[in-house]
């Protein structure tokens, strides 16, 4: 979205309003705010009066549609310029293009004027055969040989060559006909099927695509995950994928448009129709539908991925507790780190409680000493190799205090530990120590730690490497930004990477804040942010409400109340003859506030209600409380499973076809959408969420393919 203040075309506003079923005022105000440089989190949180309470998703949809319309407008200008330079731009044609707001329709209008490479039709025109094609299209002649004879001269050797050239020209006209293209599009939309076939000789290598070796399905009904799986198999050279309608229906429809009568010239037109369809129209529309279906599948896969990522980022935090993090391992041992309540590394060492070393007793004593020496309150164990065995080892270890035990997802920990971010944080430690630190910190605050990792590596997506990468990055960055700003950030402890996602900031300002903090000590007020290099008034407006300062001089600096609204809170306190601190402390006092008194042209009830809600518990963390979870002690690998077993599990990933559940073995089990409820459900996310603790029954175990089918209880 451009940050320039520009005139918003009225047509854009009405098109977006109709598409999203929103009021034009909401569209206009939202685009205006975006064009002025406001971020999506800021608009959704602090400009509810202007948008009538639109949320982040709705604002993002407006932004996306506006950008697409701007691109379409640019394309229209380019098309008009091209046709004008050919001296073919009539007033009627210009009006059609001006009123066109569909990219396919625009390209159809432009197709006859589009500069072409040297086509068969172009070669025929160079031979002087266009007049013959025009006569043939009238379909009045019953003697096409006599019609063609005058054209047999110079570069045309015989009648058949003349007729062939004329058919090539007619085929191009048919292909460029809007009526023809729309007719074939309609049949594709209604009836096209997508087929997937195994490429001969690839059956051994392509086993993971076995379900697609010989598959035919209506394109309109093909789910996003199946389409992306087929396209991946095609890209890897295992499958041949095609999209095709009923050819006979298409040809019959084109004949009705172009073939008039039963003369010999009509037959020539019918032959041109067949050629145009097979050689030009069908491949062109198939390419169009392949691209459109891929775009739809990408959009759906990205939506599911973003929803999963949001749930993962907003997973319950343990909070500021002293944590012992363990990255489990067998031969290389378990890497153990001790972290203080701020996540700083205090100590690290390696223990060997498992085979082949089997120093179980020694490892136990070491862990006991660390727990005692560093006053550890919780233990985080990675869920990778040796995770279950390490969990059992810790459960068998006795401590001098209550220590809660948590199993933490390792997804992306290895990516982080080898990254520049990790090297900058811990230059003197190797990747194994960094990985253990990441596991421990994920327990304390999943959001603060996961922002350091490329979202694609966090392990909650499917086909993330197959979708449009720029669209994926945009969606995931927006998801991270929304999550960070929903929770809020401690200005005095946040890393550069966390600050980067705060509304209005970015990498450079985030670094400037960290540098300023290092030089001047902890921030005592939000006002101090204005002293940070390159922090302007607009950026301060965008970021201030999302930054928290515990123990700040001004109580509201540790709340989601925006500095622009401090005066309202102070007026409320003054009217009640108390200070802001008493107003926050006394719930009964707040109940007496008449919000109507504080409404102004810029501030309405939505903002005032938000302020009152925040005063109840300033700086509240919207995330739920963390819960201890235990897997079934008797299940550690796939061979331990029996059909009918009922097991505790944790949802790790949600797709359109079901949810994957960790039941304590290496392989996640799948709860298919049909096994989620006795009632029909269309979206698994309506039933479960990432990180949710669930109970499941084992339905099927395929040890060879390492697949486990589960039912949600």
C-alpha positions in Angstrom: 0.0 0.0 0.0 1.4 3.4 -1.0 2.1 5.9 1.8 1.4 8.8 -0.5 -1.8 10.8 0.1 -3.6 10.4 -3.2 -7.1 10.9 -4.6 -9.0 7.6 -4.2 -11.1 6.9 -7.4 -14.8 6.6 -6.5 -15.0 3.5 -8.8 -12.3 1.7 -6.6 -14.4 2.4 -3.5 -17.6 1.1 -5.0 -15.9 -2.0 -6.4 -14.3 -2.9 -3.1 -17.4 -2.2 -1.1 -19.5 -4.5 -3.4 -16.8 -7.2 -3.3 -16.4 -7.2 0.5 -20.0 -6.3 1.4 -18.8 -3.3 3.4 -20.0 0.3 3.4 -18.3 2.8 1.1 -17.4 5.0 4.0 -15.5 2.2 5.6 -13.5 1.6 2.4 -12.8 5.2 1.8 -11.6 5.9 5.4 -9.5 2.8 5.6 -7.7 3.4 2.3 -7.2 7.1 3.4 -5.6 5.9 6.6 -3.4 3.4 4.8 -2.3 6.0 2.3 -1.3 8.3 5.1 1.0 5.6 6.4 -1.1 4.0 9.2 -0.5 0.3 9.8 -3.2 -2.4 9.9 -2.8 -3.1 13.7 -3.0 0.6 14.4 -6.1 1.2 12.3 -7.9 -1.8 13.8 -7.0 -0.9 17.4 -7.1 2.9 17.5 -9.2 4.1 14.6 -12.5 2.2 15.1 -14.6 5.3 14.7 -13.3 5.8 11.2 -13.6 2.2 10.1 -16.8 1.3 12.1 -14.8 -1.4 13.9 -13.1 -3.3 11.0 -10.7 -6.0 12.1 -7.2 -6.8 10.8 -8.4 -9.3 8.3 -11.0 -7.0 6.8 -8.5 -4.1 6.6 -5.9 -6.4 5.0 -8.5 -7.5 2.4 -9.3 -3.8 1.6 -5.6 -3.1 1.2 -5.1 -6.1 -1.1 -8.0 -5.3 -3.3 -7.0 -1.6 -3.6 -3.5 -2.6 -4.6 -4.9 -5.0 -7.3 -7.1 -2.2 -8.7 -4.2 0.1 -8.8 -2.2 -2.5 -10.8 -5.2 -3.0 -13.1 -5.4 0.7 -13.7 -1.7 0.8 -14.6 -2.3 -2.1 -17.1 -5.2 -0.2 -18.7 -3.0 2.8 -19.3 -0.4 0.6 -20.9 -3.1 -1.0 -23.1 -4.5 2.3 -24.2 -1.1 3.7 -25.0 -0.2 0.6 -27.1 -3.5 0.8 -29.1 -3.2 4.6 -29.5 0.4 4.2 -30.9 -1.1 1.9 -33.6 -3.7 4.6 -34.5 -6.5 2.1 -33.7 -7.9 3.7 -30.6 -11.5 4.7 -31.3 -13.7 6.5 -28.8 -15.9 3.4 -28.4 -12.8 1.2 -27.7 -11.4 3.7 -25.2 -14.8 3.7 -23.4 -14.9 -0.1 -23.2 -11.4 -0.2 -21.7 -12.1 2.7 -19.3 -15.2 0.8 -18.0 -13.5 -2.6 -17.8 -12.5 -3.8 -14.3 -11.7 -7.5 -15.0 -8.2 -8.5 -16.0 -9.3 -11.4 -18.3 -11.8 -9.1 -20.1 -9.2 -6.4 -20.5 -6.7 -8.8 -22.0 -9.4 -10.2 -24.4 -10.2 -6.7 -25.6 -6.5 -6.0 -26.1 -5.7 -9.4 -27.8 -6.4 -8.3 -31.4 -4.1 -5.3 -31.0 -1.4 -7.0 -29.0 2.0 -7.0 -30.8 2.6 -10.6 -31.9 5.5 -12.7 -32.8 5.5 -14.0 -36.4 2.4 -16.3 -36.3 1.1 -18.6 -39.0 -1.7 -16.0 -39.5 0.9 -13.2 -39.9 2.8 -15.3 -42.5 -0.5 -15.8 -44.4 -1.2 -12.1 -44.3 2.2 -11.4 -45.8 1.2 -13.6 -48.7 -1.8 -11.4 -49.2 -4.4 -14.0 -48.1 -6.4 -11.8 -45.7 -9.0 -10.8 -48.3 -9.6 -14.5 -49.0 -10.2 -15.2 -45.3 -12.7 -12.3 -45.2 -14.6 -13.8 -48.2 -14.6 -17.2 -46.6 -15.9 -15.9 -43.3 -19.0 -14.6 -45.2 -19.7 -18.3 -45.9 -21.5 -17.6 -49.2 -19.3 -19.5 -51.7 -19.9 -23.2 -52.6 -16.7 -23.3 -54.7 -13.8 -22.4 -52.5 -11.2 -23.6 -55.1 -12.5 -21.0 -57.5 -12.5 -18.4 -54.7 -8.9 -19.2 -53.9 -7.5 -19.4 -57.4 -6.8 -15.7 -57.9 -4.6 -15.8 -54.8 -2.3 -18.5 -56.3 0.6 -16.3 -57.3 4.0 -15.0 -56.0 4.5 -16.8 -52.6 1.4 -18.9 -52.9 2.1 -22.1 -54.9 -1.4 -23.7 -55.1 -5.0 -23.5 -54.0 -4.5 -25.7 -50.9 -1.8 -23.4 -49.6 -4.1 -20.4 -50.2 -7.0 -22.1 -48.3 -4.6 -23.2 -45.5 -3.4 -19.6 -45.1 -6.9 -18.3 -45.0 -7.9 -20.8 -42.4 -4.8 -19.8 -40.3 -6.1 -16.2 -40.4 -9.6 -17.2 -39.5 -8.3 -19.3 -36.6 -6.5 -16.3 -35.2 -9.7 -14.2 -35.5 -11.7 -16.9 -33.7 -9.1 -17.1 -31.0 -9.2 -13.4 -30.5 -13.0 -13.2 -30.4 -14.3 -12.3 -26.9 -17.4 -14.3 -27.5 -15.3 -17.4 -28.3 -13.1 -17.0 -25.3 -15.9 -16.4 -22.9 -17.8 -19.4 -24.2 -14.9 -21.7 -23.7 -14.2 -20.1 -20.2 -17.8 -20.9 -19.2 -17.5 -24.5 -20.2 -14.1 -24.7 -18.4 -15.6 -23.2 -15.3 -18.6 -25.6 -15.2 -17.1 -28.8 -16.5 -13.3 -28.8 -16.7 -11.6 -31.8 -15.1 -8.0 -32.0 -13.7 -6.2 -35.2 -14.4 -3.0 -36.5 -12.9 -1.1 -39.5 -14.4 2.1 -41.2 -13.4 5.0 -40.6 -15.8 6.1 -44.0 -17.1 9.0 -45.6 -15.3 8.7 -43.3 -12.2 6.5 -45.5 -10.0 9.3 -46.5 -7.6 10.5 -42.9 -6.9 7.0 -41.4 -6.8 5.5 -43.5 -4.0 4.5 -40.5 -1.9 2.3 -39.4 -4.8 0.6 -42.8 -5.1 -2.9 -41.3 -4.5 -2.3 -39.2 -7.7 -1.0 -41.9 -10.1 -4.3 -42.0 -12.0 -6.7 -39.4 -10.8 -9.5 -37.4 -12.4 -11.6 -34.8 -10.6 -13.7 -31.8 -11.5 -11.5 -28.8 -11.2 -14.1 -26.8 -9.4 -14.2 -29.4 -6.6 -10.5 -30.1 -6.3 -9.3 -29.1 -2.9 -6.3 -26.8 -2.5 -4.1 -29.4 -0.8 -4.8 -32.0 -3.6 -4.1 -29.5 -6.3 -0.9 -28.4 -4.7 0.2 -32.0 -4.2 -0.4 -32.7 -7.9 1.5 -29.6 -9.0 4.4 -30.5 -6.7 4.5 -34.1 -8.2 4.5 -32.5 -11.7 7.3 -30.1 -10.7 9.4 -33.0 -9.4 8.9 -34.9 -12.7 6.7 -37.7 -11.4 3.2 -36.7 -12.6 1.7 -35.3 -15.8 -1.1 -32.9 -14.9 -3.7 -31.4 -17.3 -6.9 -29.4 -17.2 -9.4 -30.1 -19.9 -13.2 -29.6 -20.6 -15.4 -31.7 -22.9 -13.8 -31.0 -26.3 -17.0 -32.0 -28.2 -19.0 -29.5 -26.2 -16.5 -26.7 -26.8 -16.4 -27.3 -30.5 -20.1 -27.5 -30.7 -20.4 -24.2 -28.9 -17.9 -22.5 -31.2 -19.6 -23.9 -34.3 -22.8 -22.3 -33.2 -21.1 -18.9 -32.9 -19.0 -19.0 -36.2 -20.4 -21.6 -38.6 -23.4 -20.3 -40.6 -24.9 -22.4 -43.3 -23.6 -25.5 -45.1 -21.6 -24.1 -48.0 -18.0 -25.2 -48.8 -16.8 -22.0 -47.3 -18.8 -22.9 -44.1 -16.8 -26.1 -44.0 -13.5 -24.1 -44.2 -14.7 -22.0 -41.3 -15.6 -25.2 -39.3 -12.1 -26.5 -40.0 -10.6 -23.1 -38.8 -12.8 -23.4 -35.7 -11.4 -26.9 -34.9 -7.8 -25.6 -35.5 -8.4 -22.5 -33.4 -9.7 -24.5 -30.5 -7.1 -27.2 -30.4 -4.0 -25.1 -31.3 -4.8 -21.7 -29.7 -8.0 -21.4 -27.6 -7.8 -24.5 -25.5 -4.1 -24.2 -24.5 -4.6 -20.5 -23.7 -7.7 -21.0 -21.6 -6.2 -24.1 -19.9 -3.1 -22.0 -19.0 -5.5 -19.3 -17.6 -7.4 -21.8 -15.5 -4.2 -23.6 -14.4 -2.9 -20.2 -13.1 -6.3 -19.2 -11.6 -6.7 -22.6 -9.8 -3.1 -22.5 -8.5 -3.7 -18.9 -7.3 -6.9 -20.0 -5.4 -5.1 -23.0 -4.0 -2.2 -20.8 -2.9 -4.6 -18.3 -1.3 -6.4 -21.1 0.7 -3.1 -22.8 1.7 -1.7 -19.4 2.8 -4.9 -18.6 4.8 -4.7 -21.9 6.6 -1.0 -21.5 7.3 -1.5 -18.0 8.6 -4.3 -19.1 10.9 -2.1 -21.9 12.3 0.8 -19.5 12.7 -1.3 -17.0 14.6 -2.5 -19.7 17.0 1.1 -20.8 17.5 2.4 -17.3 18.1 -0.4 -16.6 20.6 0.2 -19.9 22.5 0.1 -19.5 26.3 3.4 -18.3 27.7 4.9 -19.5 31.0 6.0 -15.9 31.7 9.1 -14.6 33.5 10.2 -17.8 35.3 13.6 -19.3 35.7 13.7 -22.2 33.2 16.0 -25.1 32.5 15.9 -25.9 28.8 16.9 -29.3 27.4 17.7 -30.2 23.8 17.5 -34.0 24.0 19.8 -36.5 22.3 21.2 -40.0 22.5 24.8 -40.4 21.4 25.7 -36.7 21.6 23.9 -36.3 24.9 21.3 -33.8 26.1 22.3 -30.1 26.0 21.1 -28.4 29.2 20.8 -24.6 29.7 19.8 -22.6 32.8 17.9 -19.3 32.0 17.0 -16.4 34.3 13.5 -14.9 34.3 14.5 -12.6 31.5 15.7 -15.5 29.3 19.4 -14.7 29.8 21.8 -17.7 29.7 23.3 -18.4 33.1 24.8 -21.8 32.6 25.1 -24.7 30.2 26.4 -28.3 30.2 25.8 -31.7 28.5 24.4 -34.8 30.3 24.3 -38.4 29.0 21.4 -40.1 30.6 20.6 -42.3 27.6 22.3 -45.1 25.5 25.0 -45.6 24.5 26.7 -43.7 27.4 24.0 -44.4 30.1 25.4 -42.0 32.7 21.8 -41.9 34.2 22.7 -41.4 37.9 25.4 -38.8 37.2 23.0 -36.9 34.8 20.4 -37.0 37.6 22.7 -35.4 40.1 23.8 -32.7 37.7 20.2 -31.7 36.9 19.3 -31.7 40.6 22.3 -29.4 41.3 21.4 -27.0 38.5 17.7 -26.8 39.6 18.9 -26.0 43.2 21.7 -23.7 42.2 19.8 -21.6 39.7 16.4 -21.7 41.6 14.8 -23.3 38.5 10.9 -23.1 38.4 10.2 -25.0 35.2 11.8 -27.4 32.8 11.3 -27.3 29.0 12.2 -30.4 26.9 12.4 -30.4 23.1 10.0 -32.9 21.5 12.5 -34.2 18.9 14.8 -37.3 19.0 15.0 -38.7 22.6 12.4 -36.3 23.8 10.1 -38.9 25.3 13.0 -40.7 27.0 14.3 -37.4 28.4 10.8 -36.6 29.7 10.7 -39.9 31.5 14.2 -39.3 32.9 13.2 -35.9 34.3 10.0 -37.4 35.8 12.1 -40.0 37.6 14.3 -37.3 39.1 13.5 -35.9 42.5 13.9 -32.2 43.2 14.0 -30.1 46.4 11.0 -28.0 45.2 8.0 -28.2 42.8 9.3 -27.9 39.3 6.8 -28.0 36.4 7.7 -30.0 33.3 6.7 -29.0 29.8 7.4 -30.6 26.4 8.1 -27.9 23.8 8.0 -28.1 19.9 11.5 -28.0 18.4 10.3 -27.0 14.9 12.6 -24.3 13.6 15.0 -24.5 16.6 17.8 -25.8 14.4 17.1 -23.0 11.8 17.4 -20.4 14.6 20.5 -21.9 16.2 22.4 -21.7 12.9 21.2 -18.3 12.0 23.0 -14.9 12.1 20.5 -13.8 14.8 21.6 -16.7 17.1 25.3 -16.1 16.3 24.9 -12.4 17.2 23.1 -13.3 20.5 25.5 -16.1 21.5 28.8 -15.7 19.5 30.8 -17.8 22.0 28.4 -20.9 22.0 27.8 -23.6 19.4 24.5 -24.4 17.7 23.5 -27.1 20.3 23.6 -24.6 23.2 21.7 -22.0 21.1 19.0 -24.6 20.3 18.5 -25.5 24.0 18.2 -21.8 24.8 15.5 -21.4 22.1 13.6 -24.3 23.6 13.7 -22.8 27.0 12.7 -19.4 25.8 9.8 -20.8 23.8 8.3 -21.9 27.0 8.7 -18.5 28.6 7.3 -16.5 25.7 6.6 -18.4 22.4 5.9 -15.1 20.5 9.2 -13.4 21.5 11.2 -16.4 20.5 9.4 -17.5 17.3 9.7 -14.1 15.7 13.4 -14.8 15.2 12.6 -17.7 12.9 11.4 -17.7 9.3 7.7 -18.5 9.7 8.0 -21.1 6.9 10.2 -23.2 9.2 8.0 -23.2 12.3 6.2 -26.3 11.1 2.5 -25.3 10.9 2.1 -25.1 7.2 1.6 -27.5 4.3 3.0 -26.9 0.8 4.6 -23.7 2.0 7.4 -24.1 -0.5 4.9 -24.6 -3.4 2.8 -21.5 -3.0 3.5 -18.0 -4.3 6.4 -17.0 -2.1 5.9 -13.2 -2.2 2.2 -13.7 -1.2 3.2 -16.1 1.5 5.8 -13.8 2.9 3.4 -10.9 2.9 0.6 -12.9 4.7 3.0 -14.4 7.3 4.7 -11.1 8.0 1.2 -9.5 8.5 0.2 -12.4 10.8 3.4 -12.0 12.9 2.8 -8.2 13.1 -0.8 -8.7 14.1 0.1 -11.2 16.8 3.0 -9.0 18.2 0.7 -5.9 18.4 -2.2 -7.8 19.9 0.0 -8.9 22.8 2.0 -5.8 23.2 5.8 -5.5 23.7 7.9 -4.7 26.8 9.9 -1.7 25.6 12.7 -2.4 28.0 13.3 -6.1 27.4 12.1 -6.7 23.8 14.8 -7.9 21.3 15.4 -6.1 18.1 13.6 -8.9 16.2 10.4 -8.5 18.3 10.5 -4.7 18.1 10.8 -4.9 14.3 7.2 -6.2 14.1 5.8 -3.4 16.3 3.4 -1.2 14.3 5.3 1.6 12.5 8.8 0.5 13.4 10.9 -1.9 11.3 14.5 -3.1 11.4 16.3 0.3 11.6 14.2 1.9 14.2 14.1 -1.3 16.2 17.9 -1.3 16.2 17.9 2.4 17.2 15.6 1.7 20.2 17.9 -1.2 21.3 21.0 1.1 20.9 19.3 4.0 22.8 18.3 1.6 25.6 21.9 0.3 25.9 23.3 3.8 26.1 20.7 5.5 28.3 19.3 2.7 30.4 15.7 1.5 30.6 12.9 3.8 29.2 11.0 5.5 32.0 8.2 6.8 29.7 6.8 6.5 26.3 7.6 10.2 25.7 11.3 9.2 25.8 10.8 7.4 22.5 10.8 10.8 20.8 14.5 11.0 21.7 15.3 7.9 19.7 17.1 8.8 16.4 14.7 8.9 13.4 11.6 8.6 15.6 9.2 11.1 14.1 5.7 12.1 15.4 3.9 9.8 12.8 5.9 6.7 13.8 5.4 7.5 17.5 1.7 7.7 16.9 1.8 4.2 15.2 3.9 2.4 17.7 3.4 4.0 21.1 0.2 2.2 22.1 1.7 -1.2 21.5 4.8 -0.6 23.6 4.6 -1.3 27.4 6.8 0.1 30.2 6.3 -1.8 33.5 7.0 0.5 36.5 6.7 3.6 34.3 6.3 7.0 35.8 2.9 7.3 34.1 0.7 4.3 34.8 -0.9 4.3 31.4 2.5 3.8 29.8 2.1 0.1 30.8 -1.3 -0.2 29.1 -2.8 -0.4 25.7 -4.3 3.1 26.2 -2.8 5.3 23.4 -0.9 8.4 24.6 -3.4 10.5 22.5 -6.1 9.3 24.9 -4.3 10.0 28.2 -6.2 13.3 28.5 -9.5 11.4 28.4 -8.5 9.1 31.3 -7.2 12.1 33.2 -10.4 13.9 32.6 -12.4 10.9 33.9 -10.2 10.8 37.0 -10.5 14.6 37.6 -14.3 14.4 37.2 -14.4 11.7 39.9 -12.0 13.7 42.1 -9.4 11.0 42.1 -6.0 10.4 40.4 -5.4 7.9 37.6 -4.0 5.3 40.0 -7.2 5.3 42.1 -9.3 5.2 39.0 -7.5 2.0 37.9 -7.7 0.5 41.4 -11.4 1.2 42.1 -13.8 -0.9 39.8 -16.9 0.5 41.5 -15.7 4.0 40.7 -15.3 3.2 37.0 -18.8 1.8 36.8 -20.2 5.3 37.6 -18.5 6.9 34.5 -20.9 8.3 31.9 -19.1 7.7 28.6 -21.4 10.1 26.7 -19.6 13.0 28.5 -16.3 12.1 26.8 -17.6 11.7 23.2 -16.0 14.1 20.7 -15.8 14.5 16.9 -12.7 12.2 17.0 -13.5 9.9 19.9 -16.6 7.7 20.0 -17.9 4.9 22.2 -15.7 2.2 20.6 -12.5 3.9 21.8 -14.0 4.9 25.2 -15.2 1.3 25.8 -11.6 0.1 24.9 -10.2 2.5 27.4 -12.5 1.3 30.2 -11.7 -2.3 29.4 -8.0 -1.6 29.5 -8.3 0.2 32.9 -9.7 -2.9 34.4 -6.3 -4.6 34.1 -3.7 -2.4 32.4 -1.2 -4.2 30.2 -3.1 -7.5 30.4 -1.7 -10.4 28.3 -4.5 -11.6 26.0 -3.0 -15.1 25.8 -4.5 -17.8 27.9 -2.7 -19.5 30.8 -0.3 -22.4 30.1 -1.2 -25.9 31.1 1.0 -28.9 32.0 0.5 -31.8 29.6 1.6 -35.4 29.8 1.7 -38.0 27.0 0.7 -41.7 27.7 3.8 -43.2 29.4 3.3 -46.5 27.6 3.5 -45.0 24.1 6.9 -43.9 22.8 6.9 -45.2 19.2 4.6 -46.4 16.4 5.0 -50.0 17.4 3.4 -49.3 20.8 0.1 -48.3 19.2 -2.9 -50.5 19.1 -6.2 -49.9 17.4 -8.8 -48.7 19.8 -6.3 -47.0 22.2 -7.5 -43.7 23.7 -4.6 -41.3 24.1 -3.9 -37.7 25.1 -2.4 -35.5 22.3 -1.6 -32.0 21.3 -2.8 -30.5 18.0 0.3 -29.5 16.0 -1.1 -28.5 12.6 -4.5 -27.9 11.0 -5.3 -28.4 7.3 -8.4 -28.2 5.3 -8.7 -32.0 5.5 -8.1 -32.5 9.2 -5.7 -31.9 12.0 -2.3 -33.5 12.9 -1.9 -34.5 16.5 1.3 -35.3 18.5 0.6 -38.4 20.6 4.1 -38.8 21.9 5.7 -40.7 19.0 7.9 -39.4 16.1 5.0 -39.5 13.7 2.0 -37.2 14.1 -1.3 -38.9 13.7 -4.0 -37.5 11.5 -7.6 -36.8 12.6 -9.4 -36.6 9.3 -12.2 -34.0 9.1 -14.7 -36.9 8.9 -13.4 -38.2 12.3 -13.6 -34.8 14.1 -17.3 -34.7 15.0 -20.5 -36.7 14.6 -21.9 -33.6 12.9 -20.9 -32.3 9.5 -18.1 -29.7 9.7 -16.6 -27.8 6.8 -13.5 -26.3 8.5 -11.4 -28.3 11.0 -10.3 -24.9 12.6 -13.9 -24.6 13.8 -13.3 -27.6 16.1 -9.7 -27.5 17.1 -6.8 -25.0 17.4 -3.0 -25.4 17.3 -1.6 -26.4 20.7 -5.0 -27.5 21.9 -4.9 -30.5 24.3 -7.2 -33.3 23.0 -8.1 -36.9 23.5 -8.0 -39.2 20.5 -8.7 -42.9 19.6 -6.4 -44.8 17.3 -8.3 -46.0 14.2 -5.6 -47.3 12.0 -1.8 -47.8 12.1 0.3 -48.2 8.9 3.8 -48.9 10.2 5.2 -49.2 6.6 4.0 -45.7 5.5 4.4 -44.4 9.0 0.8 -43.1 9.1 -1.6 -43.1 12.0 -5.3 -42.4 11.7 -7.1 -41.0 14.7 -10.6 -40.0 15.9 -11.3 -37.0 18.0 -13.1 -37.9 21.3 
